[in-house]
């Protein structure tokens, strides 16, 4: 039974390691998704800021004439 127990222990250790790897990978993917979403929000805010700035400059030019 020693060989069988050793194989069982090795299989359990491998299964545990694979589970940890899967959890780590899931967490990395989640972190990357969060990062991409944050970058998209920043880009949208920057575009809105630039558009508002351009609109305000245009309106200021109209006031001058």
Steps between C-alpha positions, in 0.01 A plus 500: 500500500799734534529560127126560468505747791799681350324528163184623672698763693675611181168526317348704783801732508480544123128569520559759771772666293276510191221651709732770632621572147139531379413737785810712432419514130140598570620776732751629243230513233265682737774751583567560130128549431483755782804678358356514148166629630675770703705603197183522291337725760806724506504523121130585491548768766795648312299512177210667680741753653656575162159536335383737774819700468458526122134602539592767754776636277258515207240683709767744620601572141135569413479751785800692366343573163 
